[in-house]
C-alpha cells in the first residue's frame, strides 16, 4: 500500500521523481496532489491481506482477468494493468479518466509510462467483474464467508467452474481486497513487479 513500499530500497530518488511527476499531472488536471502517508496502514490479519490469502498464480492470470473484464465492457482502470503490467497506481481520488503520470520506466528495453487510475472506479469495475465470475454479493458487499470460500477454493454451487475456483477468483479477490483496503485507508494502491 502506498508508493514508498513499491520503491523500497531505491536509493536513486525514483520514489520522489515518480511522486513529483504524478502530482504535477494531477495538479494540471485540477486534482488534489497525493501525499503518501508516513506510516503504512495495517492491512494484514495473520497471513491474510485483508480477507485474501493472495493470488498463488502468475501475472498471466491477472492479464486473463483484465481481458475477461474488457469483454464485458469498458473498464479503463482495470485495463491499466495491461497497459503496463510492471507498475500502475490507483489513487484515492476521483479521476475523469486514467492519467499518464509523466513518469517512465524501462521495461524490456522500452520506455513504459506509468498510469494512475481511481480506486473507487477500480473497485466498481472489480465488482462488475465479480458478478461475471459468479461471486455472490450481499447488498453490494462481499461477505467474509464468500472471501473465505474463495481462499479455500470452494465452489459456490455444484456446477461451479474449476477455472473460476482455482485461478480467477483468488486473483480477483487479491485485487478486490487491495482496492477496498486502499480506499478505506485513503492510501494509493500500487501494483509493481
LINVEN-V782085 format. One record per run of one state. SS is the DSSP state (2 for helix, 1 for strand, 0 for the rest). FROM is the first residue (numbers start at 1). TO is the last residue. If there is no record, write none. Layout:
ss=SS from=FROM to=TO
ss=SS from=FROM to=TO
This chain:
ss=0 from=1 to=13
ss=2 from=14 to=28
ss=0 from=29 to=43
ss=1 from=44 to=45
ss=0 from=46 to=47
ss=1 from=48 to=49
ss=0 from=50 to=51
ss=1 from=52 to=52
ss=0 from=53 to=58
ss=2 from=59 to=72
ss=0 from=73 to=79
ss=2 from=80 to=83
ss=0 from=84 to=86
ss=1 from=87 to=91
ss=0 from=92 to=98
ss=1 from=99 to=107
ss=0 from=108 to=109
ss=1 from=110 to=118
ss=2 from=119 to=132
ss=0 from=133 to=137
ss=1 from=138 to=138
ss=0 from=139 to=140
ss=1 from=141 to=141
ss=0 from=142 to=143
ss=2 from=144 to=151
ss=0 from=152 to=161
ss=2 from=162 to=185
ss=0 from=186 to=188
ss=1 from=189 to=192
ss=0 from=193 to=193
